[in-house]
Amino acid sequence: MYIAASRTSDVAAGTERKPALKRVSANVVALGVVSLVTDVSSEMVTAVLPLYLVLGLGLNPLQFGLLDGLYAGATAVVRVLGGHLADRWRRLKAVAGFGYGLSAVCKLGLIAAGSSVAAIGVVLAADRTGKGMRTAPRDALISLSSEPDALGRSFGVHRALDTVGAFLGPLVAMAVLALSLGSYPSVFFTSFCVAAIAVLLLALFVRDRPGAVDRAAVSARAAFGLLRAEDFRRVTLWAALLGLVTVGDSFVYLVLQRRWEIAATFFPLLPLGTAGVYLVLAVPLGRLADRVGRWPVFLGGHAALVVALVLLCGPRAGLWLAVVALGLHGVFYAATDGVLMAAAGPLIPAGLRATGMAVVQTGQAVARMLSSVLFGLAWTLWDLRPAVLVAAACLAAVALAAAFVKPVRP
């Protein structure tokens, strides 16, 4: 009887735990796999692009900052449009698919651009336009496919899968460069082939979010009318302010390369440090955000970036400092990328979910575009170390102010 009772209790306990085990839906996992394959493609390009532009084409920090700002900010032009169309038509998957397809074709555009900086700028802008079109509908699909109390975990699982691709991309890029004897066009063509596979996976395995919506209620006025809601407005404004004082990835890797004189052959491996930590911590920090609050975890990620920037310009230049700085850079992304969307999601009506998320992302994209230009200018005028230290001080000040304001209520 004791054994039978134990089995009965075990079954009951298993039944109680079963919903928790299924809190991340199959649609979220499918979107994560699509992002994984896409990130292999995009990170192949991202891993070699700074080196290609700065060492290959001879751009100075200000010129690179302008291109990097364009790369980050071009999404701002279409994020709200993509989110609005997805909500208006109730075709989240179709709008996201168009964005994935456009970015894939742009990999071939990099080959056609050759050494023309202007043409590369146009192609990068088009590539980021594709990313801008797909990001808000994709995140809306994740949000609408998840239970409200498990949003942090769902976004964490998606970002973890996404980061597997970010981890593999630089390795594939380095392998292609080695096999092709340093041919950047070979990297770009391989990147296109991988991106095309991601588009196919999206078409086959991702399901659109079902349910009707009043199209008359989805309008540009309704989108920006979301900013009249105090909580949503505060989250959007503070996320943009933090983006304005955040140093971009490419600059972080260039600082590492300059400070530690890393050989060009190993430069594509630098993002692996960030991606590895991100991969390990994305889900745990997402679950932590669900338990203790999403805004504290979000700000904690920015604090990690402040420490990383200080280490990059400290008086010592030991190899272990570079490893720690890369690790903290990964903590920054694990604590901020999906957590911000998990924090903003519940503040947005379901019928405007993609549009509302696009508004938050647009604020960040515009801010990071300005940040790249300003940091490139500071590096050109003041040299490397003063520019990084000023950026770290500004980021610490804004993060501290955001901690006192607490725009997201517990």
TORMILO-571092 format. One record per residue: residue in one letter; x, y, z of N, C-alpha, C in turn. Coordinates in steps of 0.1 Angstrom, whole numbers, plus 5000, padded with zeros to 4 digits. Last residue first. Example, Ala and Ser with C-alpha at 12.3 -4.5 7.8 and 13.67 -1.06 7.14 Angstrom:
2
S512849785071513749895071512950005079 A513249435078512349555078513249675078 
! end
This chain:
410
P506654654903506754514906505354454904 R506754874874506254844887506354694890 V509255024857508454904857508054874871 P510755254863509655264854508655144854 K512655354886511855234885510655244877 V514255564894512955594888512055474888 F516655454904515755524913514355554907 A517555334881517355244892516455324902 A518055544864516955454861516555364872 A520355654877519055734876517855644873 L522155444871521755474885520455554885 A522155464843521655334849521355364864 V523355714840522055694835521455564841 A525955664851525055774856523555754852 A526955464836526755444850525755544856 L527155594811526355474812525955454827 C529155784817527755824813526755714815 A531355624823530755714833529355754830 A531755494798531455414810530755504821 A532355714782531155634779530755554791 V534755794794533655884794532355804791 L536355564788536055594802534855694803 V536455564760535755454767535455494781 A537855814756536455794750535755684757 P540355774769539355874774537955854768 R541355544752541055534766540055644771 L541555654724540755534728540355544743 D541156004716541955874716541055774723 W539656224711540256214724541156094725 L538756214684539156344690540056324702 T538055954678538856024669539456144676 W536455884700537655814698538555894689 A534356064695535156084707536456004706 L533355964671533856094671534756114683 G532455714680533455724670534155854669 F530455794698531655724703532755724693 L528655914680529256004691530555934696 V527955694664528555814658529255894669 S526855524684527955484676528655604670 S524655684694525755644703527055604695 L522955704673523655824677524855794686 M522255434673522755494661523555614665 R521055404697522355334695522955384682 A518755564694519655594704521055534701 V517455414674517855554671518955594681 A517055174688517755174676518255314673 Q515355254710516655194712517555204700 G513055334696513755424705515155374707 T512455084684512855204676513555304684 Q511654924705512954894698513355004689 V509255054713510455044722511755014715 V507855024689508055154694509255154704 A507654744687508454814677508754954681 M505954684707507354644709508254714699 G503654794696504254854708505654814710 T503354634673503554774671504154834684 A502854374685504054394676504354544674 R500554444701501754384707502954414698 L497954524697499054614693500354564698 G496354324707496154364693497154464688 A497154314734497454204725497354244711 P498554624748497454534744497854434734 I501454624769500954654755499654564753 L502654544791502154684791501454724778 P503754294787502554304795501954444795 G506254374772505054304766503754314774 A508254494786507354584779506154504775 A509654274798509154384806508054464799 A510354124776509454064785508854164795 M512054314764510854274757509854204766 L514154304783513354434780512054404773 V514954044782514354094794513554214792 G516354004758515053954759514254004771 D518654184766518054174753516654124753 T519654184793518954304787518154264775 A521153974802520254044812519454154806 A522753894781521753794786520753864796 Y524254124776523254084767522253994773 F525854134800525054244796523954204786 V527153884798526153904809525254024806 G528953944777527853844775526753854786 H530454134790529754174778528654074775 L531653974809530754074813529854124802 G533353824791532353754799531253854804 L535054024782534153964772533053884779 A536254084806535554184800534554124789 V537653844811536553884821535653994814 V539453844790538453734791537253774800 A540954074796540154064783539053954784 L542053994820541154104820540254104807 W543753784812542553754820541553864820 L545853924799544853844791543653814799 G546354254812546554114812545454044804 A546854524814546354474802546554324801 R546154794837546754664834546154614821 P544555024841546055034840546754914835 G541654984819542354994832543855004830 C539954964798540855074798541555094811 L538454734802539054754789540154864789 L537354784827538454684826539154704813 V535354964820536455004829537654914828 L533754794805534354914798535554964807 A532854614825533554564813534354684807 V531354784841532554714847533454674835 V529254844823530154954829531454894834 L528154594819528754654808529654764813 A526954554845528054464840528854524828 A525054744844526154764854527254674850 H523354644825524054764821525254784831 G522354424840523054404828523954524823 G520854554859522054484863522954454851 L518754644845519754744849521054674854 F517454404841517754484830518854584834 V516854334868517854244860518354324848 P515054544875516354524882517354444874 W512954484855513754604854515054594862 R511754234863512554244850513454374849 G511854054893511454174886512354194873 V512153804904512553924912512154054905 R511053614885510853604899511053734907 D511653684859510253654862509953654877 A514453714862513653834859512153804862 L515053444864515353534875514453664874 R514553364838513753304849513853394862 G516553504825515153524822514153474833 L518753394836518453534839517053574835 P518653134826518553154840518253304844 V518653184797517453124804517453154819 A521253324794519953374789518753324796 L523653204802522953284812521553334807 V524853064781524752994794523753074803 L524753254760524153124758523853054772 Y526453454771525053484768524253354767 V528853324770528253364783526753384781 G529153294742529153174751528553204765 A529053554732528053454728527953334738 T531453664741530153724745529053624743 G533253494729533253504744531953564749 L532753524702532453394709532453404724 P533653764693532253754697531853624704 L536453684688536053764699534553754703 L536953554664536653474676536153554688 P537753724644536353674644535953594656 F540453764652539453864655538053814654 F542453594644541653554656540553654659 T543653724623543153584621542153544632 A544653954633543453964624542853824623 A545753934667545953914653544653914645 I545454194691544954054687545154044672 E546354384710547054364697546754224692 W544954474731545754354733546454304720 R543854714721544554714734545354584736 R542754644696543754744697544554734710 Q540854444703541854424693543054524694 L539254584722539954464726541154434716 V538154774704538954814716539854704721 L536754614687537954684682538854734693 Y534854514704535754424699536954494693 V533454754710534054674721535154584716 F532654824684533654904691534254834703 S530754624680531854634671532954714678 D528754674700529554554700530854574692 G528655024713528254914704529254794704 V527955144745528955134735528655004726 T525255344755525855214754526755204742 V523855574757525155574764525755434764 L521455524744522355634739523755634745 G520255324758520855294745521855404740 L519355474779520355374782521055334769 L517355614765518455684772519655594775 A515655404757516355484747517555554754 A514755314782515455214774516255294763 W513355544790514655504798515455394790 L511255544771512255664773513555614780 T509955304776510455334762511555444764 V509155324803510055214798510755244785 R507455544801508755554809509655444805 R505455454785506255564781507555574788 F504355244800504955214787505855334783 D503355394823504355294824505055264811 E501555584811502755634818503755524819 A500355604778500355524790501655544798 R501055744756500255824766500155744779 L502155564739503055644748502355734758 L500155474724500555384735501455464745 G499855644704499055664715499355584727 F501355534684502055634692501155674704 A499255344677500655304680501355404689 A497055504671496955404682498355364686 R498055624648497655704660497655624672 A498355414631499555484635499255574648 S496155154642496455264634497755324639 V493854934650495254934647495655044637 A491154954650491754994662493354994661 A490354854626490254994628490955044640 R490654584630491654654622491554804624 D490254394657489554504650490654594643 V491154054651491454184658490654294650 A491253694657490853814649491153944658 G493653434658492753524665492453654657 P496953294659495553294655494753404663 R500153364648499253374660497853384656 D501453114627501053254629500153254642 R504152884633502652914631502353054634 V506952754617506452854626504952884623 F507752564597507552524611506952624621 L508052664571507552534573507152504587 A509052934571507852894563507252764567 L511352894587510252984591508952944584 L512852734570512452684583511252764588 L513352924549512652804546512052734560 V514953114562513653154557512753034554 A517152954568516353004579514953044574 I518252904542517752794550516852844561 A519153164537518053114529517452984536 A521253184554520153274557518953214549 V523153014542522552984555521353054558 C523553154518523053024517522452984531 F524753394528523453394521522853264521 S527153294539526153354548524853364541 T528453224515528053124525527053174534 F528853484506528053394498527553284507 F530553604525529253664523528353564515 V532853434523532153444536530653494533 S533653494497533253364501532453354514 P534353764500533153734492532653584495 Y536853734515535553784521534353764513 S539253504515538253564506537053604513 G541353364527541053504531540053574522 L541353104516542553184516542253334518 S539152954520539153034508540353124507 L539652834545539552744533539652824520 A539653054561540852974561540852884548 L537053164558538253244554539453154553 V535552944567535452984553536653064549 A536352954594536652834586536552864571 M535453194602536853174603537253054594 A532653154599533353264591534853234591 V532252954618532052924603532753024595 L532753104641533552984638533452944623 P530853304640532253344638533153224635 G528453134643528753214631530153254629 L528153004667528652924656529053014644 F527153204684528453134687529053064675 A524853274672525853384673527253314677 G523453034675523853074661524953184662 V523153044702523952934697524352974682 T521553264704522953284707523753164703 D519053164698519653264690521153274692 L518753004721518852944708519453044698 A518553224739519653124741519853044728 R516353354731517653424730518753324731 H514353164737514553204723515953274722 V514653144765514953024756515153064742 G514053414772515353354775515653234766 F511353424764512353514757513753464760 S510453244783510253224769511253304761 R511153354808511653224804511553204789 G509653594807511053604808511753474804 L507053494806507553564794509053574795 A505453364824506653294819507353364807 D503153474830504053464840505353394836 P501653464805502153594810503253584821 E502753204782501953244794502553374800 S503153274746503653234760502653274771 S502553374722502653224723502953184737 L502853644724501553594723501453444723 S505753654725504953704736503553644736 I506453554700506953494712506053534724 L505153744683504753604683505253524695 A506553974690505153964693504653824693 D509053904680508953914694507453914699 R508353914652508853784659508653794674 P507454174649506554064647507053934653 A510054304655508854324663507754214661 T511854194635512054184649510854194658 R511454244608511154114614511154104629 M512154504601510854454597510454324605 G514854514610513754594616512354554613 K516054344592516054304606514954384613 G515654484568515054354570514954314584 T517254704575515754724572515054594574 R519754594575519154634588517654664587 D519954564548520054444556519354474570 A519954834539518854734535518854614544 A522254924552521054984555519854894551 L524154764538523954744553522654804557 V523854874513523554724515523354704530 V524755134517523355104512522954964515 G527455084525526455154534525055124530 I528454974502528354894514527354954524 A528355204486527555084482527354994494 A530255354499528955404498527955294495 V532555204497532055234510530555274509 S533454964475532755094475532155114489 S534454714470535254804480534554944480 G531554534464532954544463533654624474 A528754494461529254634465530754644464 A528354224456528254324445528854454448 I528654134482529554084472529554184460 L526454254494527854284499528954244489 G524354124482524654264479526054304483 L524253884494524753884480525054024476 K523053974517524453914518525053904504 C520554054510521554154512522954104513 V519053824511519453874498520553974499 A518553814539519253714532519853754519 S517054044544518354034550519253924543 L514653964530515454084526516854074531 G513853734546514253724532515053834527 Y513253854571514253754570514753734555 G511154024562512354074568513453984567 F509253834554509753934544511053994549 G508753704579509353634568509953724557 A507353904593508653864597509453784586 V505053914577505954034578507353994583 A504153654582504453694568505353814568 K503753634610504653544603505053604589 L501653824614502953844620504053764613 R499253934602500153844595501553864601 R497254124607497353994615498153894608 W497454374596497054254587496854124595 R498154514619497054564610496454444602 D500454394629499254404637497954424628 A502154424607501854294612500654284621 L502154704604501654614593501254474598 H503454774628502154824625501454734614 G505954654626505054614637503654654634 G506954784604506854644604505854594614 L506855054613506155014601505854864601 V508655044634507255074637506355034625 R510954974619510554894630509054914633 V512055144600510955044596510454964607 V513855314611512955364601511755274598 A515555154627514555244633513555294623 T517355024612516154944616515155044621 A519455204609518555184598517255104601 G521055194632519955284632518955264620 A523155014628522255004640521055074639 Y524255104604523954964606522954944617 L524755364611523855334600523355194602 G526755324630525555384634524455364624 D528655214614528155124624526855184629 L529255434598528755314591528055224602 L530155604618529055644609528455524603 G532355464628531255494637529955534629 F534055464606533455334610532255354619 Q534655734606534055674595533355544598 L535955744632534755824629533955764617 P538155564629537055534639535855614636 N538755524593539155564606537955544616 L539155244570538355344576538855394589 G540555054553541255174559540355284565 L539654824542539354944535539955064541 G540854634561540854614547540654734539 L540654754587541954714582541954694567 V537854844587538954924593540354884587 L536354654572536154794569537354874575 Y537254404581537154434567537154584564 L536854424608538154414603538254444588 P533954454609534854554614536254544609 L533254194595532954334589533854444595 V533453954607534553994598534354134593 A531153924623532453884628533653944620 T529053984607529354074617530754054623 V528953754590529253894584529753984595 M528353564609529453544599529953674594 E526053664620527253674627528553634619 S524153594600524453734603525753754610 S524253304600524453384588524853524591 V523653244627524853194620525253274608 D521153374628522353434635523653374630 T519553194614519753334609520953394615 V519652974631520252964618520453104612 L518353094654519653024655520353024641 S515853174644516853274648518253214649 V514752914640514953004629515953114632 V514852834667515652764657515852844645 G512953014678514353014683515252944673 L510652944666511253074663512653084667 A510352684678510552694663511152834659 V509952774705511152694701511452694686 V507552904702508752974706510052904703 N505952684694506152804685507352884689 A505952524716506652474705506852594695 S506352734747505552664736506452624724 V507152684779507752734767507052654755 R505752534797505452674797506052744785 K505852264804505452304791505152454789 L506552244830507552194821507152234806 A504352334843505552414843506552374833 P502452134838502252254831503552344831 K503651924855503651914840503452044833 R503351934882504551994876504452004861 E501051794886501151934890502252004884 T501751544877500651614870500751764873 G503751474895504151494881503051574874 A502051454918503051564917503551584903 A500551234909499951364912500951474911 V502651044908501851084896501151214897 D503451044934504351084924503651124911 S501150944946501551084949502551134939 T501050694935499950784933500350924935 R503450594945503350604931502150704927 S502850594972503950674967503850694952 A500750404973500450544976501550634971 A502150184965501050234957500750374960 I503850154987504350174973503350234964 Y502050125008502950235008503450264994 M500849885000500050005000500950125000 
! end
